[in-house]
Amino acid sequence: MKKFLLFLFLFPFLTMGMVSPPDKHIKSEGADPSAQESFPITIDFHCPRNFGLHIGDEIPLTVTLETRNGVILDLVNLPQKNDTHGPFEVRDKKVCKRRENGRTVYTVTYQLQCFTPAIAVNKVNFPPLYLRYATQEDWDPMESKYRYRSLFSQSFEILFSRTATYFGLMKDMKGPIQDKTAAIVWKMALFAGGLMVLAALITWPLNFIRKRQKIGLEQPCITAKDRALKALQEARENCFNYDDHRKRLYFEVNAILRNFLKEVFGLPTANRPALEMIGQLKGRPEYEELMDLVGKINRVIYEGYPPMDVESIVRQFNGLLQKLDGTPPLTVNHDQAG
């Protein structure tokens, strides 16, 4: 029975295997020895005065990068002068490199400014820095270059206060960093827009004047004959709106003829019979045809004859208008009595 109890007591230890001594580490045979060592880069942030900073003060920030022997560090991606890193604007940057106890120490000194509002005491994070590094194991003999690895540092908190006691002179506020490329593009756009507006203000009146002149050149001068022909066409189209449209057309033709003779030949038509006015045009080739036309009109208007063959009257008047050129005869007597 005692042996059975002893076996039950020792059985858990036998199943766990042999326990290694406390001063020895278990290492797998296939493990990389470099993986068991410490990280090859250490990063430290330091701000000489990390309290009492005011909005717009220049902030001195020192970043210390310490690498072991054989580590190649690429600092190209660090924030440069006039860059913006998170809420901070980089006013100046200096890099110092030295050897110390078989290790390489990089000291990066920043002069920063921040314009993030702070009511009383506010913590503003300086964002992580992006680094690239390589070791001797990262050398690629096929491409004759290193295969760099990426690394982000920790962030760093900087305290701002509006009420804390400030020792020392206040730094000048330099204002936000201006993007020179965007500023140049914006100025060029404003300059081009101003030129376009100026060109539009100059060319628009000129184009308007040219169009008016072109319209004036293209549009022929309307003569008395053109106005008479247009009035005859409108009278012929509108006379059908009246019940006695045939007689109405004779009245319209008589008025158009009197206005035409007054405008072209300067004949006095007020209170003058048509035959009397036509008599002053004696000697023109169209005299007999004018007398025939006026006689047909007078028979309908004054003698009460029924209007017949309206289209022939319109064609005859139209033909006369085409023949009359407005040249007055040699013997025109405006004072002749009817």
C-alpha positions in Angstrom: 0.0 0.0 0.0 2.9 2.4 0.8 4.5 1.6 -2.5 1.3 2.4 -4.4 0.9 5.7 -2.6 4.6 6.6 -3.3 4.0 5.7 -7.0 1.0 8.1 -7.2 3.1 10.9 -5.6 6.0 10.5 -8.0 3.9 9.9 -11.1 3.2 13.6 -12.0 7.0 14.4 -11.8 7.8 11.5 -14.0 5.3 12.6 -16.7 6.7 16.2 -16.7 10.2 15.0 -17.5 13.4 16.3 -16.2 13.4 19.8 -14.8 16.2 22.1 -16.1 18.3 24.1 -13.6 17.2 27.7 -13.0 20.4 29.2 -14.3 20.2 27.7 -17.7 18.0 28.9 -20.8 16.3 26.5 -23.1 17.3 27.1 -26.7 15.9 25.4 -29.7 18.4 23.9 -32.1 17.0 25.7 -35.1 16.5 29.1 -33.5 18.4 32.1 -34.8 21.0 33.2 -32.2 20.4 36.9 -33.2 16.8 36.6 -32.2 17.8 35.9 -28.7 19.8 39.1 -28.4 18.5 42.6 -27.6 16.9 45.0 -30.1 19.7 46.7 -32.1 18.3 50.3 -31.8 17.3 52.3 -28.8 15.3 55.6 -29.2 15.0 58.3 -26.5 13.3 61.7 -26.5 14.2 64.6 -24.4 12.8 68.1 -24.0 14.8 70.4 -21.6 11.7 72.2 -20.5 8.7 70.0 -20.8 6.3 72.2 -18.9 5.2 75.8 -19.1 5.4 75.9 -22.9 3.1 78.4 -24.5 1.3 78.2 -27.8 3.7 79.4 -30.6 6.9 78.9 -28.5 9.9 77.3 -30.1 10.2 73.8 -28.5 13.7 72.3 -28.3 13.4 68.5 -28.7 16.3 66.1 -28.8 15.9 62.6 -30.2 18.8 60.2 -29.4 19.2 57.1 -31.6 21.7 54.5 -30.4 22.6 51.6 -32.5 24.9 48.7 -31.9 28.0 47.9 -34.0 27.2 46.8 -37.6 23.7 48.4 -37.8 23.1 50.8 -40.7 20.5 53.5 -40.0 18.7 55.4 -42.6 17.5 58.9 -41.4 16.1 60.1 -44.8 12.4 59.8 -43.7 12.8 61.9 -40.6 11.0 65.3 -40.6 13.1 67.9 -42.3 13.2 71.7 -41.9 10.0 73.4 -42.9 8.1 70.1 -42.8 5.0 69.5 -40.8 5.0 66.5 -38.4 1.6 66.0 -36.9 0.5 69.2 -35.2 4.2 70.4 -35.0 6.0 72.5 -37.6 9.8 72.0 -37.9 11.7 75.3 -37.8 15.2 73.8 -37.6 16.9 70.4 -37.6 20.5 69.3 -36.8 22.0 65.8 -36.9 25.1 64.8 -34.9 26.8 61.4 -35.1 29.4 60.0 -32.8 30.9 56.7 -31.6 30.6 55.8 -28.0 31.6 52.4 -26.3 31.5 50.5 -29.6 28.0 51.9 -30.5 26.9 54.6 -32.9 24.9 57.5 -31.4 22.8 59.8 -33.6 21.6 63.0 -31.9 18.8 64.8 -33.8 18.0 68.2 -32.4 14.7 69.8 -33.5 13.3 73.3 -33.0 9.5 72.9 -33.2 6.4 75.1 -33.0 2.9 74.1 -32.3 -0.3 76.2 -32.7 -2.8 73.7 -31.2 -5.1 75.6 -28.8 -4.7 74.8 -25.1 -7.2 75.9 -22.4 -5.1 75.3 -19.3 -2.7 72.4 -19.5 -2.8 70.2 -22.6 -0.7 67.2 -23.7 0.2 67.2 -27.4 1.7 64.0 -28.8 4.8 64.3 -31.0 4.0 61.5 -33.6 6.3 58.5 -34.0 9.3 58.8 -36.3 9.7 56.5 -39.2 13.1 54.9 -39.5 14.8 52.3 -41.7 17.7 50.1 -40.6 19.7 47.1 -41.8 22.2 44.7 -40.3 25.0 42.7 -41.8 22.6 39.8 -42.3 20.4 42.0 -44.5 23.1 42.4 -47.2 21.9 41.0 -50.5 24.9 39.9 -52.6 22.7 39.3 -55.7 21.6 42.9 -55.8 24.6 44.4 -54.0 22.5 46.4 -51.5 20.9 46.1 -48.1 17.3 45.0 -47.5 16.1 47.7 -45.1 13.6 47.1 -42.4 11.0 49.6 -41.2 10.8 50.8 -37.6 8.5 53.3 -35.9 9.6 55.0 -32.7 7.3 55.6 -29.7 5.4 58.9 -29.5 6.4 61.7 -27.1 4.1 63.9 -25.1 4.8 67.6 -24.7 2.9 69.6 -22.2 1.5 73.1 -23.0 0.1 75.6 -20.5 -1.3 79.1 -20.6 -1.2 79.5 -16.8 2.2 78.0 -15.9 5.1 80.1 -14.8 7.4 80.9 -17.7 11.1 81.5 -17.1 13.0 83.2 -19.9 12.2 85.5 -22.8 9.2 84.7 -25.0 10.0 83.4 -28.4 8.8 85.2 -31.4 5.8 83.6 -33.2 6.8 83.0 -36.7 3.4 81.9 -38.0 2.5 78.7 -39.8 4.8 77.2 -42.5 3.6 78.2 -45.9 3.7 75.6 -48.7 5.7 77.4 -51.3 4.5 75.2 -54.2 0.9 75.7 -53.3 1.5 79.5 -52.9 3.2 79.7 -56.3 0.4 77.8 -58.0 -2.2 80.0 -56.2 -0.5 83.2 -57.3 -0.1 82.0 -60.9 -3.8 81.0 -60.9 -4.8 84.5 -59.6 -2.5 86.2 -62.2 -4.0 84.1 -65.0 -7.5 84.8 -63.8 -6.8 88.5 -63.7 -5.4 88.4 -67.2 -8.5 86.5 -68.4 -10.8 89.1 -66.8 -8.8 92.0 -68.2 -8.9 90.4 -71.7 -12.6 89.8 -71.4 -13.2 93.5 -70.4 -11.2 94.7 -73.4 -12.4 92.2 -76.0 -16.1 92.1 -75.1 -16.8 95.8 -76.1 -14.6 95.3 -79.3 -16.5 92.2 -80.3 -19.8 94.0 -79.6 -18.8 96.9 -81.8 -17.6 94.5 -84.6 -20.8 92.6 -84.5 -22.8 95.7 -84.8 -20.7 96.9 -87.7 -21.0 93.5 -89.4 -24.8 93.5 -89.0 -24.9 97.0 -90.4 -22.8 95.9 -93.4 -24.7 92.8 -94.1 -28.1 94.4 -93.7 -28.8 96.5 -97.0 -30.1 100.0 -96.8 -33.9 99.9 -97.0 -35.2 102.2 -99.8 -38.6 103.7 -100.4 -39.3 101.1 -103.0 -38.5 98.3 -100.5 -40.9 99.9 -97.9 -43.6 100.2 -100.6 -43.2 96.6 -101.7 -43.4 95.4 -98.1 -46.5 97.5 -97.4 -48.1 96.2 -100.6 -47.5 92.6 -99.5 -48.9 93.3 -96.0 -51.9 95.0 -97.4 -52.6 92.1 -99.8 -52.4 89.6 -96.8 -54.4 91.7 -94.4 -57.2 92.8 -96.7 -59.0 89.5 -96.3 -59.7 90.3 -92.7 -62.4 92.7 -93.9 -65.8 91.9 -95.4 -65.3 94.1 -98.5 -61.7 93.1 -98.9 -61.4 93.9 -102.6 -62.4 97.6 -102.1 -60.2 97.8 -99.0 -57.2 96.7 -101.0 -57.8 99.6 -103.5 -57.7 102.1 -100.6 -54.4 100.5 -99.4 -52.8 100.7 -102.8 -53.8 104.3 -103.2 -52.2 105.2 -99.8 -49.0 103.3 -100.6 -48.7 105.0 -104.0 -49.2 108.5 -102.5 -46.5 107.9 -99.8 -44.1 106.5 -102.4 -44.5 109.5 -104.7 -44.0 111.9 -101.7 -40.9 110.1 -100.5 -39.2 109.4 -103.8 -40.1 112.5 -105.9 -40.9 114.9 -103.1 -44.3 115.6 -104.5 -46.8 117.4 -102.2 -49.6 114.9 -101.5 -51.6 116.7 -98.9 -55.1 117.6 -100.3 -53.9 116.9 -103.8 -55.7 114.5 -106.2 -53.7 111.6 -107.5 -54.1 112.6 -111.1 -52.7 116.0 -110.3 -49.6 114.5 -108.7 -49.1 112.1 -111.6 -49.3 115.0 -114.0 -46.1 116.4 -112.5 -44.3 113.2 -113.6 -45.1 113.8 -117.3 -42.2 112.9 -119.4 -41.2 109.8 -117.5 -41.5 106.4 -119.3 -43.9 105.2 -116.6 -46.2 108.1 -116.9 -48.9 106.4 -119.1 -48.9 103.3 -116.9 -49.2 105.4 -113.7 -52.1 107.2 -115.2 -53.8 103.9 -116.1 -53.3 102.6 -112.5 -54.6 105.8 -110.9 -57.6 105.8 -113.2 -58.6 102.2 -112.1 -58.2 103.1 -108.4 -60.3 106.3 -108.7 -63.1 104.5 -110.5 -63.5 102.1 -107.6 -62.8 104.6 -104.7 -64.6 107.7 -106.0 -66.9 106.6 -108.8 -68.4 103.6 -107.1 -67.4 100.9 -109.7 -67.2 97.4 -108.2 -63.6 96.2 -107.7 -62.7 93.6 -110.2 -59.5 91.7 -110.9 -57.6 92.7 -107.7 -54.6 90.6 -108.5 -54.0 92.5 -111.8 -53.9 95.8 -109.8 -51.4 94.3 -107.4 -49.2 93.0 -110.2 -49.4 96.3 -112.1 -48.4 98.3 -109.0 -45.6 95.9 -108.2 -44.2 96.3 -111.7 -44.3 100.1 -111.5 -42.5 100.0 -108.2 -39.7 97.9 -109.8 -39.4 100.4 -112.7 -39.4 103.7 -110.7 -35.9 104.6 -109.6 -36.7 107.9 -107.9 -35.0 110.1 -110.6 -37.2 113.2 -110.9 -38.1 114.4 -114.4 -36.6 117.6 -115.8 -39.9 119.5 -115.7 -41.5 118.9 -112.3 -43.7 121.8 -111.2 -44.8 121.4 -107.5 -46.9 124.5 -107.7 -49.0 123.3 -110.7 -52.7 123.7 -110.0 -55.1 120.7 -110.5 
